[in-house]
């Protein structure tokens, strides 16, 4: 067995273990940390495939930014785990059925003729001076420019929807209107009342 193949199997085993621990860990902080481990090992597999730009992007964007945000939200929300576990067994049959369907679909796709070794032979060795980042940029902005712009539009819509759901009006919450505060006059706020003098 070659060293590269051995490293691939080691990274794959760690990735599968970390992915299983993400969905089986009882503590949400531990689940997020196992997700960080899975991202790191996925980046290692990308490095084995000579996709250095994708590996660095995976580590920097997901581990450096997204997972830090996940951990911050999980630790700040103070999630009640006992309340989340209520009704788990009632949803188990539906979840198991969906999981089995997903496994069958993946087996049909990966076991088909499009994903065999004959359909996807090993790529030729890269030439001297080949830039992975330049090639990805060339493909994104030439052959795949419309799907790329469509994906950015979908992300923009998702961001607007998240902001809209967060800023919905709630009852009993007082809001401040800065324009009304600036337009306030002294006569509107201060009222002078004339009262008779009380003598003892």
N, C-alpha and C positions, 0 to 999 in steps of 0.2 A: 504494500500500500504506500502511495506517495505521501509525502509530508503535507502537501496541500489538501489532499483528500482527507487525511486524518484530522487536520484543523477544521475542515468543513463539517465533519461529523461531530466534532466536539462542540463547535458553535451551534450546530443544529440541535443537539441534545440540550444544551443550556437554554436555547431559545424556546424549545417546546416546554421545558420545565418551568421557565419564568412565565410563559403564557398561561400555563395551567395554574400557577400560583396566583396570577392576577385575578382569576375568576373564582378561586377557592379560598383565598386568604380572608379571614374574618375581620381583620383590621384594615380599614380603607387606606391608611398611611402605608402599611406593608404592601398592599396591592399596588399602590402607586410606585413604590420603590422597585417592586418586581417588574413593573412596566418599564421603568428606567433601564433595568438590566436587560430586558428583551430588546429595547431600542439599541443598546450598546452592542449586543451580539448580532442584531440585524445589520448594524453598521459594519461589523467585522466581516459578515458574509458579503456585503457589498464590496468591501475592500478586496476580498478574494476574487470577486468577479471583475476586478479592475475598474470599478465605478467609484473612483475616489471622491468625486464631487457629490454624488448622492449620499455616500457614507458620511462625509463631513456635514452635509446639510441635515441629515437625519439626527446626528448628534447635537449640532448647534441649535437647530430650530426646535426639535421635539424635547430633547433632554434639557437643553439650556433655557428654553422659554416656556414651552407648553406644560412640561411636567412640573416646573417650579410653580406655575399658576395653579395646576391641579392640587399640588401639595398645600399651597397657601389656602385655597378654597376649602379643602378637606379639613385642615386644622382649624380654620376660622369658623366653620359652620357648626361644630360640635354635634355631629350626627348621632342620633339615638339608634344604636344598632339593634336593640331589642324590638323597637317599633318597626324597623325595616324587615325583621325576620318574621313578623306576624303575617300569616297567610301565605307563607312560602310553599307549603305542600299543596295548596289549592291551585297554584300556578304551575306546579311541576309537570303535570301531563302535557300541557300545551307547550311548555318550554322544551321538554324532551322530544316531542313530535317535531318541532321546528329544528332542533339540533340534528335529529336523524335525517331530516330532509336536506339540510345544509351539507351534511357529510356525504349523502348520496349524490347530490349535485356536484360537489367537488370531485368525488371519485369518477363520475361520468366525464367531467371536463378533463381532469388530469389523465385519465386512462384512455382518452380518445387518441385519434391519429394526429391531432394537431400538436400534442405535447410530448410526443415520443422522441427518442434520440435521433430517429431518421428525419423527423420534421424539423428539428432544431439542432443542427450539427454545431460543433464547437466553432466559435468565431475565429477568423484568421488573426494571426498576431498583429499587433498595432505597429505601424510604421514609426520610424524615428521622428521625433518632434510632434507626435500625435497628442492633441489636447482634448481630454474628455469634456471639460467645461465648454470649450468652443464648439464641439460637436453637438452637445446638448442644446446650447443656445441657437445654433444654426437650425436644428430640427424643430425646436419650439417656435421659432419666429419665421419659418418658411413653410414646412409641410404641415405642422400642427398649430398654426397660428389661430385658427378659428376655434378648435377645442380649447386652446389655452385661454382665449378671451372669454369663452363661454364659462369655463371653470372660475375665472376671476369674477364674472358677473354673478354666478351662483353664490360665491363667497360674500360678495357685497350684499346680496339680498339676505343671506343668512345673518350677516352682521346687523343690518337694519332691523330685521325681525327680532333679534336678541335685544337690541336697544329698546324697541317698541314694547316688547313684553316686560322689560324691566321697569320702564317709566310709565306703566299704566297707573291710572288714578285710583287711589284708595280712599275709602271713607274715613273720616276722622283725622285726616292729615292736613295740616295747615301749610299753605304755599305762600310764598312771598313774591309779589310783583314789583320789580325794581322801578318800572315807569310810574306806577301809582305812588311809590314812596317818594320819588323825586318831585312829583306834581303836587304833593301835599302842601297846604298853606297853614299859616299859624292859626287862622280863624277856624279852620276845620278841626284842629287838634285841641286848642285851648278855649275853654268857655268860661267867661267871667260871670259869676252869679252874685247878685246883690241880695244880701240877707240882713234882716234887722239885728241890731245888737241885743244880745241877751244880758240882762242885769240880774245880779244875784239879789 
